[in-house]
Amino acid sequence: MIAIIAEKPSLAANIVAGIGKMQRKNGYYENENYLVTWAYGHLFSLCDVEDYENNKSDKPRWTMDNLPCLPEKFRFKLKNDESDGVKRQFKVIETLLNRNDVTKIVNAGDSDREGEIIIRLCISNALKTEKPVYRLWLPDQTPQTVKKAIEEMESDSMYDNLADEGFARTYIDWLYGVNLTRYATLKSGTLLRVGRVIVPIVKAIYDRDTEIENFKPETYYALVSSTEHDGETIELVSKYKFSENEYEKAKICTERMNKLDCIVTDKKSVKEKISAGKLYSLTKLQNYLGKKYKMPMPKSLAIAQKLYESGYISYPRTNSEYLATNEKDKIKKIISDIQSLGYSIVFKDNKGIFDDGKIESHSAITPTYKIPNKNDLNDDEYLVYQAILRRFAAVFCKEDCIQEKTEITLDLGGKEQYNLKGNIVLQPGWTKYDGFEKKDKFLPKLEIGDKIAVNFKPEKKQTVPPKHYTIETLNNYLKNPFKNELAEDHGDEEEYKAMFKGLELGTEATRTGIIENAQKNGYISLKKDVYHIEKNGKFLIDQLTILNIAMDKYKTSEMGQALKKVYRGEISVDDSVKIAENEITEIFKNEANSKTGLYGEFVCNCPKCGKEVVKGKYSYGCKGFKEGCDFKVNLSILGAYITKDDVKKAVETGRTDKKDFTSKTGKKFSCELYFDENYNLKFDIK
C-alpha cells in the first residue's frame, strides 16, 4: 500500500482523478493500492520565542530580556486551530502512515521548496518507524500528468537540496522577523513588522516617492523644427539645449540653423521578422495583467493557482520563460489540441523556446491539453486563461510577423544628423493572437539628395520626475534590483544569471504575498496600477534608519545568494543561518551602547514642570502634557536622530553635542543645538 500526502484537498482530488476508482473516507481516499490524504498547507509552524523559555502565559509580554533569540535547534509545533481541524487531519495522516500495510510514503507537496518542507514536516512528526519516502512532482495537475508522474516517482532524497533551501529560508525569515519585529516595536511603541523581503520592497517605494516629492523641475529650451513634406509632418529635435535664462542664445542658434540646408543623405529599407514575446513566467504574466487590466498581483496569482488546480495550465509559480527539452512530446500534444480551436500553430524546436539552462525548477506557464469551455470559467479566470493561451499560440504561430523597416538620415549643414524611422507591417503573423498591435508608422516619400525645409524654434520644456512604481516596474525591479548597477546589461542572459544567483528580492512563489502583507499593514497602497508609500511605511523606514537596521536590497540579496548556495549544496543550512545570526547579533550588540531608548522609557525630569520626560512615538515629551506642559523634543531633526542623552544633556547644560544635519535643500552642516528661553531647540550656527 502506498500512502500519498497532498499539500491541500484540491490537489488530493486531482491525484485521485489520475489514479481512478478510489473510495472517499473520513479525511482520505482509499483503494487496494493507494491511500491519498492531505494537509491544509502549513500544519506546522516554528515555535515562538516564549516556547524556547517554556513560558506558558497565554499572552506573553514582549521584552528585550529574551532578545535576540537564536535557537540552537529550531522547533516546530502543530498550528493552533480553534475548530481543531488541523489536529484532526494530522491525526488522520499519522494513523495512515503508521498502518502496517503501508510500505511506501509519497510527498505530494506543491512542486516548490515550500511544498517540499510542508509534507516533510508532516512525515517527520507522524512517522513512528522508518519507511521509504518518494516524491510526486507535478508540472500540471491533469489526470494524464498525475498518472505519468506516479509511474516515474523518485526517492524524496533527490530533493534534499530543495528541502534544505526551504528550511534555511524558513529559519532565516523567522530570525529576522521575530527578533527585529520585536526590537523595532519595543523601540518605537508601534507594531512594526520587519521582514527580510518586506522592508526592501517598502524602502524601494519609499525612496522613489521621496525622490518624486523632492523633485524640483528645471526649465530649459529645446530646439525643435516641425514642417510638412508631401503631406507628412517631419519633426526634428536638435541635440542642443539651453537653460531657462538662455532664451536669446537659443533664438540666435535657431536662426543660424534655419539658414542651413537639410539634405537626405541615406535611406535604408529592410524586411525583418519580429519575434513574439516569450512564454510567461509568473512575473511577466502579472506584469501584463497589471498593466493591461489593472489586476492586482494577489488576484492574478489566485486565479492562476485556481487554473492550475483545475488542470487548465501548468504550474504558475515559475520564474522561467522557457520550456525543458524533455517536454517536447507533451508540447506537441498540447499544440495538436489547441489547433482544434482554430489557432494556426505548429511545433517549433529552437533555443528561444526550449532551454534547460534557463530553468531552475519549473518551466514557463503554458496551457495543458485540458481546455476549458468559456462557461467553465468566470470573466476574470477566462481573461487570465486567454492571456496564457494566446501567448502560447503566438510563440508557436505558424506564420511569422514581418515588417518593413525604413530609416532615413538627414544632414543639417554638416552640423547635425537626424534619423527618421518608420515601419509597415507586411504580415501580421503572431500579432493576431497575442493582442499586441504593431501599428504602421509612415514616413514621407524622401529619396537621397532631397532637400527639406526646416523651421527650428526654441521650445520651452521642463525636466520630469521619475515615475511611481507600477505593478510591472516594481515586479521588474524586484526580479533584478541591481540591473542598473551592473557594468553591462546582457538582457535575457544577465537576468537569468542574476535570478539563479539569488539576487532577486523574494521569489515568484513569495513576492505576491509579501507585497500584499505590506499593503495590509498600511506600509504601501496600490491605486489602480500605481504603488504609493503610506504614513506607516514612512514611519517603518524612518525607525529602521534611526535604529541602524540596514534591511536593504543588498542585505536581502546577500541572504538570497546564501539560500541559492544551500540549494546547490555549496553550503549547509547551518552555514546560511549563521550569516543571519551574526548580523542580528551585531544589531543587538550595538544596542548595548545604544542611546535610542525604549518607548515610554524615562529620559529626565522636565525643565518646565519637573514631571517625567519619556520617549514617545515621534518625540520625547513631558508626562505633564495633560496639565498643560508643552515640553517636547522631536526624535529626528533634519535627518539627525536626537538621542535621550542629547535631551538629558540639553536640559542639564542648555545645549547638545555637535550633530550632523541635512537641510531641506540637501545641504549638509554640523552644529550644536541649544534651548532658547521657552525650551525650544535651536541651531547654534556660527
BAFIPA-876882 format. One line per 2 residues: their letters; for each residue x, y, z of C-alpha. Coordinates in steps of 0.02 Angstrom, whole numbers, plus 50000, padded with zeros to 5 digits. Layout:
BEGIN
A) X/Y/Z; ...
! end
This chain:
BEGIN
MI) 50000/50000/50000; 50065/50173/49953
AI) 50013/50324/50058; 50014/50490/49965
IA) 50007/50655/50061; 49948/50804/49958
EK) 49978/50983/50012; 49793/51027/50005
PS) 49624/50943/49973; 49609/51006/49793
LA) 49774/50926/49746; 49722/50764/49831
AN) 49563/50763/49725; 49666/50785/49565
IV) 49784/50644/49616; 49634/50533/49646
AG) 49568/50578/49472; 49735/50523/49400
IG) 49734/50358/49496; 49549/50323/49468
KM) 49421/50219/49566; 49455/50271/49745
QR) 49332/50274/49888; 49310/50431/49994
KN) 49338/50403/50181; 49348/50521/50330
GY) 49498/50632/50285; 49570/50521/50147
YE) 49536/50414/49992; 49575/50228/49977
NE) 49581/50083/49854; 49675/49918/49853
NY) 49843/50002/49809; 49838/50183/49869
LV) 49791/50294/50014; 49778/50480/49971
TW) 49764/50608/50111; 49805/50792/50127
AY) 49867/50936/50233; 49792/51110/50234
GH) 49951/51194/50178; 50056/51227/50333
LF) 50003/51113/50477; 50161/51158/50573
SL) 50240/51325/50617; 50403/51372/50703
CD) 50392/51393/50890; 50384/51568/50966
VE) 50521/51647/51072; 50425/51604/51231
DY) 50415/51419/51184; 50603/51407/51199
EN) 50586/51475/51378; 50439/51362/51421
NK) 50335/51518/51451; 50156/51455/51469
SD) 50073/51626/51475; 49926/51646/51354
KP) 49979/51823/51314; 50166/51836/51345
RW) 50233/52014/51357; 50367/52062/51234
TM) 50529/52114/51318; 50709/52149/51271
DN) 50763/52022/51403; 50743/51871/51287
LP) 50813/51955/51130; 50899/51910/51022
CL) 50826/51735/51016; 50945/51620/50920
PE) 50887/51440/50947; 51020/51303/50947
KF) 50891/51192/50862; 50734/51260/50781
RF) 50574/51177/50840; 50405/51163/50756
KL) 50233/51144/50833; 50062/51098/50765
KN) 49967/51255/50720; 49831/51316/50837
DE) 49659/51294/50762; 49502/51337/50859
SD) 49400/51212/50758; 49530/51075/50789
GV) 49528/51037/50601; 49718/51041/50593
KR) 49735/50919/50739; 49604/50801/50666
QF) 49685/50799/50494; 49859/50772/50565
KV) 49790/50626/50666; 49725/50552/50502
IE) 49897/50573/50422; 49982/50496/50574
TL) 49864/50346/50575; 49882/50312/50389
LN) 50072/50325/50384; 50091/50202/50528
RN) 49973/50070/50458; 50062/49903/50444
DV) 50010/49882/50263; 50087/50049/50210
TK) 50258/50012/50135; 50290/50174/50039
IV) 50253/50357/50076; 50239/50491/49943
NA) 50272/50677/49968; 50146/50766/49855
GD) 50176/50944/49912; 50167/51084/49785
SD) 50316/51073/49669; 50424/51203/49757
RE) 50534/51221/49912; 50387/51268/50024
GE) 50281/51120/49968; 50431/51007/49995
II) 50452/51052/50179; 50265/51061/50218
IR) 50248/50874/50186; 50418/50829/50258
LC) 50365/50907/50423; 50205/50805/50421
IS) 50302/50644/50388; 50440/50676/50515
NA) 50315/50716/50653; 50194/50575/50611
LK) 50300/50425/50563; 50347/50307/50706
TE) 50453/50185/50605; 50566/50211/50455
KP) 50484/50190/50284; 50543/50241/50109
VY) 50480/50411/50051; 50455/50459/49867
RL) 50417/50624/49781; 50269/50660/49666
WL) 50322/50808/49559; 50181/50883/49456
PD) 50213/51013/49320; 50024/51017/49299
QT) 49876/50931/49382; 49791/50845/49236
PQ) 49748/50660/49263; 49867/50613/49122
TV) 50014/50703/49206; 49970/50633/49378
KK) 49967/50454/49312; 50134/50477/49221
AI) 50216/50561/49373; 50163/50418/49488
EE) 50248/50294/49370; 50408/50399/49369
ME) 50424/50443/49555; 50599/50459/49627
SD) 50659/50449/49806; 50620/50607/49903
SM) 50805/50612/49948; 50832/50676/49769
YD) 50752/50837/49830; 50857/50857/49989
NL) 50940/51015/49925; 50771/51092/49886
AD) 50712/51047/50061; 50871/51118/50137
EG) 50841/51282/50046; 50662/51282/50109
FA) 50712/51253/50290; 50853/51381/50278
RT) 50732/51513/50212; 50606/51471/50349
YI) 50736/51484/50488; 50816/51643/50419
DW) 50650/51731/50394; 50599/51683/50571
LY) 50762/51751/50643; 50743/51919/50556
GV) 50555/51932/50576; 50539/51883/50759
NL) 50694/51970/50827; 50686/52132/50728
TR) 50497/52149/50735; 50501/52140/50924
YA) 50654/52252/50935; 50582/52388/50823
TL) 50412/52377/50906; 50483/52394/51082
KS) 50587/52542/51024; 50450/52634/50931
GT) 50296/52591/51032; 50211/52538/50870
LL) 50195/52364/50796; 50322/52364/50654
RV) 50331/52205/50552; 50512/52191/50498
GR) 50549/52055/50370; 50694/52007/50259
VI) 50598/52048/50099; 50454/52162/50152
VP) 50572/52301/50209; 50671/52322/50045
IV) 50506/52319/49949; 50435/52459/50058
KA) 50601/52552/50050; 50605/52547/49860
IY) 50434/52630/49854; 50481/52749/49995
DR) 50640/52804/49903; 50551/52827/49737
DT) 50408/52927/49814; 50532/53034/49913
EI) 50629/53067/49753; 50468/53121/49666
EN) 50415/53229/49814; 50583/53317/49822
FK) 50599/53336/49634; 50621/53514/49576
PE) 50583/53533/49390; 50707/53630/49286
TY) 50652/53732/49136; 50755/53726/48978
YA) 50739/53764/48793; 50742/53627/48662
LV) 50767/53671/48479; 50625/53593/48379
SS) 50582/53600/48194; 50409/53547/48133
TE) 50375/53558/47946; 50272/53464/47816
HD) 50334/53366/47666; 50217/53279/47546
GE) 50076/53288/47673; 50177/53208/47814
TI) 50245/53303/47964; 50432/53297/47993
EL) 50485/53340/48170; 50669/53362/48209
VS) 50741/53391/48383; 50916/53462/48400
KY) 51044/53392/48521; 51073/53570/48583
KF) 50984/53627/48741; 50984/53795/48830
SE) 50945/53841/49010; 50794/53946/49060
NE) 50892/54109/49057; 50971/54075/48886
YE) 50820/54107/48775; 50912/54238/48670
KA) 51056/54118/48640; 50932/53982/48590
KI) 50844/54102/48471; 51008/54153/48387
CT) 51055/53969/48370; 50890/53926/48283
ER) 50910/54072/48164; 51080/54004/48112
MN) 51013/53826/48095; 50867/53882/47986
KL) 50990/53953/47858; 51073/53783/47836
DC) 51022/53655/47705; 50941/53496/47768
IV) 50979/53354/47646; 50931/53169/47641
TD) 51099/53079/47644; 51045/52899/47669
KK) 50892/52787/47656; 50881/52604/47707
SV) 50732/52487/47697; 50740/52309/47762
KE) 50614/52173/47792; 50632/52095/47963
KI) 50550/51957/48062; 50479/52015/48229
SA) 50484/51883/48365; 50337/51851/48480
GK) 50358/51880/48666; 50421/51733/48767
LY) 50307/51615/48862; 50250/51685/49028
SL) 50338/51670/49195; 50228/51720/49341
TK) 50309/51892/49349; 50284/51926/49164
LQ) 50104/51864/49171; 50067/51976/49320
NY) 50153/52122/49231; 50041/52100/49079
LG) 49880/52082/49180; 49926/52228/49293
KK) 49969/52344/49151; 49826/52299/49034
YK) 49685/52262/49157; 49747/52344/49319
MP) 49734/52172/49400; 49821/52168/49572
MP) 49954/52035/49595; 49863/51935/49732
KS) 49711/51920/49618; 49809/51866/49464
LA) 49907/51738/49567; 49749/51669/49649
IA) 49668/51648/49478; 49823/51566/49403
QK) 49833/51448/49552; 49649/51400/49529
LY) 49675/51369/49343; 49823/51258/49388
ES) 49724/51161/49519; 49586/51139/49389
GY) 49712/51063/49269; 49699/51201/49137
IS) 49876/51272/49150; 50047/51214/49207
YP) 50124/51261/49375; 50111/51452/49387
RT) 50241/51499/49519; 50385/51488/49397
NS) 50525/51611/49364; 50564/51544/49190
EY) 50502/51592/49017; 50573/51434/48938
LA) 50523/51251/48921; 50626/51097/48964
TN) 50690/50992/48818; 50608/50836/48890
EK) 50436/50918/48870; 50437/50922/48681
DK) 50318/50775/48659; 50198/50849/48786
IK) 50201/51017/48697; 50166/50932/48529
KI) 50009/50855/48607; 49953/51023/48677
IS) 49981/51106/48508; 49876/50972/48423
DI) 49733/51003/48545; 49742/51192/48529
QS) 49742/51180/48339; 49564/51114/48355
LG) 49514/51285/48423; 49561/51364/48256
YS) 49735/51425/48300; 49861/51413/48157
IV) 50008/51347/48259; 50147/51221/48232
FK) 50282/51142/48340; 50446/51240/48341
DN) 50607/51170/48411; 50729/51310/48449
KG) 50835/51379/48591; 50720/51529/48610
IF) 50584/51411/48673; 50671/51254/48742
DD) 50822/51290/48852; 50863/51185/49006
GK) 50995/51312/49056; 50861/51441/49095
IE) 50752/51330/49205; 50781/51312/49391
SH) 50633/51206/49449; 50487/51240/49332
SA) 50459/51282/49150; 50360/51430/49086
IT) 50171/51436/49108; 50076/51350/48967
PT) 49900/51288/48938; 49877/51099/48955
YK) 49784/50979/48841; 49633/51006/48957
IP) 49544/51153/48876; 49401/51236/48971
NK) 49239/51296/48896; 49206/51480/48923
ND) 49061/51432/49035; 49181/51338/49149
LN) 49267/51499/49198; 49212/51667/49267
DD) 49259/51826/49173; 49424/51855/49263
EY) 49476/51672/49251; 49437/51671/49066
LV) 49539/51831/49043; 49693/51755/49130
YQ) 49675/51589/49038; 49660/51679/48871
AI) 49818/51780/48907; 49915/51617/48935
LR) 49834/51529/48787; 49862/51673/48666
RF) 50044/51695/48716; 50070/51508/48688
AA) 49985/51523/48517; 50093/51674/48474
VF) 50254/51582/48517; 50206/51431/48409
CK) 50117/51531/48273; 50140/51456/48101
ED) 50155/51625/48014; 50294/51747/48057
CI) 50263/51930/48090; 50357/52027/47955
QE) 50376/52213/47942; 50468/52330/47827
KT) 50578/52448/47925; 50639/52609/47846
EI) 50769/52729/47913; 50806/52897/47832
TL) 50958/53001/47881; 50953/53191/47865
DL) 51105/53303/47874; 51090/53486/47929
GG) 51234/53581/47852; 51362/53456/47918
KE) 51321/53511/48097; 51192/53383/48149
QY) 51113/53222/48089; 50936/53161/48119
NL) 50862/52989/48095; 50681/52963/48043
KG) 50614/52787/48073; 50457/52707/48005
NI) 50386/52535/47987; 50247/52447/47893
VL) 50179/52277/47945; 50179/52165/47791
QP) 50121/52005/47877; 50036/52009/48050
GW) 50084/51832/48100; 50075/51803/48288
TK) 50009/51979/48324; 49833/51921/48282
YD) 49840/51805/48434; 49936/51898/48567
GF) 49829/52056/48569; 49982/52158/48525
EK) 49956/52283/48386; 50102/52329/48277
KD) 50050/52500/48215; 50114/52564/48050
KF) 50218/52722/48056; 50229/52803/47885
LP) 50374/52913/47830; 50369/53049/47697
KL) 50420/52995/47523; 50600/53051/47526
EI) 50749/52997/47422; 50936/53025/47441
GD) 50979/53203/47388; 50807/53276/47429
KI) 50808/53441/47522; 50679/53476/47657
AV) 50628/53638/47741; 50669/53668/47924
NF) 50597/53793/48046; 50685/53774/48214
KP) 50612/53868/48362; 50657/53872/48547
EK) 50526/53767/48636; 50509/53782/48824
KQ) 50512/53614/48914; 50532/53550/49091
TV) 50627/53404/49163; 50507/53274/49232
PP) 50519/53175/49394; 50541/52986/49395
KH) 50379/52887/49386; 50296/52798/49531
YT) 50317/52610/49536; 50182/52513/49445
IE) 50143/52327/49457; 50256/52299/49307
TL) 50402/52411/49355; 50405/52355/49538
NN) 50400/52173/49484; 50543/52201/49363
YL) 50643/52292/49497; 50618/52151/49623
KN) 50668/52021/49494; 50834/52108/49463
PF) 50861/52253/49584; 51042/52277/49528
KN) 51008/52285/49341; 51053/52469/49325
EL) 51209/52447/49432; 51289/52312/49326
AE) 51425/52364/49206; 51339/52285/49057
DH) 51161/52232/49025; 51156/52069/48929
GD) 50967/52065/48930; 50895/51892/48947
EE) 51059/51808/48993; 51101/51935/49126
EY) 50927/51925/49203; 50934/51735/49220
KA) 51109/51738/49293; 51051/51864/49424
MF) 50899/51758/49464; 50997/51596/49483
KG) 51123/51683/49595; 50983/51736/49712
LE) 50999/51922/49679; 50811/51944/49663
LG) 50706/52010/49809; 50584/51873/49856
TE) 50535/51736/49734; 50393/51704/49613
AT) 50312/51600/49750; 50328/51727/49892
RT) 50335/51901/49815; 50148/51924/49789
GI) 50107/51877/49969; 50241/51992/50039
IE) 50178/52142/49938; 50001/52101/49995
NA) 50060/52099/50178; 50143/52268/50152
QK) 49976/52336/50093; 49879/52255/50237
NG) 49999/52334/50363; 49970/52505/50286
YI) 50151/52524/50227; 50106/52544/50043
SL) 49949/52561/49939; 49901/52514/49762
KK) 49789/52637/49672; 49741/52571/49501
DV) 49912/52514/49439; 50021/52629/49545
YH) 50106/52597/49713; 50122/52735/49842
IE) 50210/52743/50011; 50092/52770/50157
KN) 50117/52851/50328; 50152/52684/50414
GK) 50280/52641/50279; 50371/52805/50304
FL) 50371/52776/50492; 50440/52600/50468
ID) 50586/52654/50359; 50624/52807/50467
QL) 50628/52700/50625; 50741/52568/50547
TI) 50858/52707/50491; 50862/52775/50669
LN) 50893/52601/50738; 51034/52571/50612
IA) 50948/52417/50539; 51004/52403/50358
MD) 50869/52288/50289; 50901/52348/50112
KY) 50914/52260/49944; 51099/52225/49975
KT) 51070/52130/50138; 50918/52040/50069
SE) 51006/51984/49910; 51156/51929/50015
MG) 51040/51808/50105; 50958/51761/49940
QA) 51128/51712/49871; 51162/51609/50027
LK) 50997/51515/50001; 51046/51475/49821
KV) 51212/51407/49884; 51115/51293/50001
YR) 51010/51235/49853; 51168/51198/49753
GE) 51245/51105/49900; 51388/51230/49917
IS) 51349/51273/50098; 51244/51193/50235
VD) 51081/51254/50312; 51178/51295/50471
DS) 51305/51398/50371; 51168/51506/50297
VK) 51079/51526/50464; 51244/51578/50544
IA) 51257/51726/50422; 51087/51789/50481
EN) 51129/51757/50664; 51291/51854/50652
EI) 51204/52005/50577; 51065/52002/50707
TE) 51193/51982/50846; 51284/52137/50783
IF) 51123/52238/50787; 51091/52188/50967
KN) 51274/52210/51014; 51260/52390/50957
EA) 51103/52400/51064; 51211/52381/51220
NS) 51284/52553/51183; 51126/52619/51102
KT) 51056/52785/51153; 50890/52763/51063
GL) 50796/52704/51216; 50635/52605/51228
YG) 50461/52675/51202; 50399/52750/51366
EF) 50573/52749/51443; 50617/52886/51569
VC) 50739/53016/51500; 50749/53157/51627
NC) 50642/53274/51729; 50551/53412/51635
PK) 50641/53580/51644; 50472/53668/51639
CG) 50364/53575/51766; 50477/53444/51845
KE) 50375/53293/51790; 50449/53145/51696
VV) 50504/53161/51515; 50484/52996/51421
KG) 50515/52933/51246; 50360/52934/51134
KY) 50323/52881/50956; 50384/53041/50871
SY) 50462/53141/51013; 50520/53149/51192
GC) 50380/53228/51291; 50330/53279/51466
KG) 50204/53171/51558; 50126/53332/51619
FK) 50054/53371/51448; 49877/53341/51513
EG) 49906/53479/51640; 49963/53596/51503
CD) 50152/53567/51496; 50208/53581/51315
FK) 50391/53525/51332; 50434/53416/51183
VN) 50588/53372/51080; 50569/53284/50912
LS) 50658/53118/50891; 50726/53174/50722
IL) 50778/53347/50665; 50836/53374/50485
GA) 50897/53195/50466; 50986/53188/50634
YI) 50922/53072/50771; 50906/53156/50940
TK) 50955/53031/51074; 50891/53027/51252
DD) 51068/53079/51306; 51054/53232/51192
VK) 50893/53283/51280; 50964/53249/51452
KA) 51123/53350/51418; 51024/53494/51343
VE) 50912/53501/51496; 51063/53498/51613
TG) 51181/53614/51516; 51069/53706/51392
RT) 51146/53627/51236; 51187/53463/51148
DK) 51349/53399/51074; 51382/53441/50891
KD) 51272/53343/50770; 51263/53319/50581
FT) 51110/53386/50490; 51045/53396/50311
SK) 50946/53549/50260; 50786/53539/50156
TG) 50888/53588/50004; 51007/53443/50034
KK) 51150/53545/50109; 51245/53458/50249
FS) 51303/53553/50403; 51357/53520/50583
CE) 51320/53618/50740; 51261/53608/50920
LY) 51080/53631/50971; 51031/53743/51116
FD) 50873/53783/51213; 50800/53957/51198
EN) 50706/54037/51343; 50549/53934/51301
YN) 50646/53771/51292; 50635/53755/51105
LK) 50791/53681/51022; 50881/53799/50903
FD) 51030/53778/50786; 51189/53860/50850
IK) 51261/53904/50678; 51417/54008/50694
! end
